């Protein structure tokens, strides 16, 4: 009973992080901030869902498969984000900066 509650709670947290990450991709101004939002939220969302599913299934081969999938995603997601960010930097994509006027106020 408690494992089921924990599992579904983690799945709901994963869904929440997935939605927040997608909203971040839509509203942030440049590729670097969008990449940070998508990478962080996608990793958190995916791992939350995988851990939640591990709580929902009985201890057995499926739990081991979920752990392997989680470890693979934990390694591959930051690497792919780094590759995308490095490509953007080498293509000289300028990071977004705020426009300031003479008084130091934001325009």
N, C-alpha and C positions, 0 to 999 in steps of 0.2 A: 504494500500500500504506500509506504513512504517512498520507495524507489520509483513508483509510478508518478507520484506528485513531483519529485525531484526531476524526473525525466521530462515530463510535460512542461515544467517550469523552465528548464534549460532550452527546450525547443522554442518556447515562446520568447525567451530572451534572444535566442538566435534570430528569430523572425524580426524582432524589434531592431537588432543591430543591422540586419540586412536592409530594412527599410530606411534606417537613418543613413547608412552608407550610400544608398541610391539617391537619397535627397541631397547628400553632400556632393555627389558627382554632378548633380544638376545645378546646384547653386554656387559652387566655388568657382573663382574666376580663371584660374590657369591650370595647366597640366600637372604641376607639382602638388598643389593643394588637393586637386581631384584624385590624384594617385594616392596621396596619404589617406584620404577619406575612404577610398574604395579598398585599399589594401588592409588597413586596420580593421574596418568594419567587416570586410569579407572573411578575414581570418578569425575574428571573434565570433561571427555568426556561424561559420562552418564548424568550428570546433565546439561551440555550444550545442549545435544540433547533433553532432556526432557523439558527444558525451551524453546528451539526453537520450539518444537512441541506445547507447550502451547501458543506460540505466533501465530502459524499457525491455530489452531482451534478456533472456536468461543467460547465466554464465556458461559460455560454450564457444564453439568456433566462430560464431557471429561477433562476439565481443572482441576476439582477437583480430578479426578482419577490420572492425571499426577502429581499433587502436592503430593498426597499420595504416589505414587510410588517413586517420588524423595526423599521425607522424609525417606521412608523405606530404600532406597539405601544409603542415607547420613548416616544413623545409622549403617546399616549392613556391609558396606564395610570396615570401619576402624576396626570394631570388628573382622571380619574374617581375616584381615591382621594381627592384633595383635595375634590372635590364631595361625596363621601359623608361625609368627616370634618367638613366645614363644616356640612352638614345636621345631623349629630349634635350639633355644638356649638350651633347655633341652636335645636335642640330641647331644649337644656339637659340633655343626657345627661352625668351626672357621671362623671368618670374614676375608676377604681378606686384606692383607697388602702389601705395596710396599717393594721390596727388596732393601736394602741400602748397599753400600759398605763402606769401612773404611773412605773415604773422605767425606761421606755424600751425594754422588751423587746417582741418581737412576740407577740401573743396566739395 
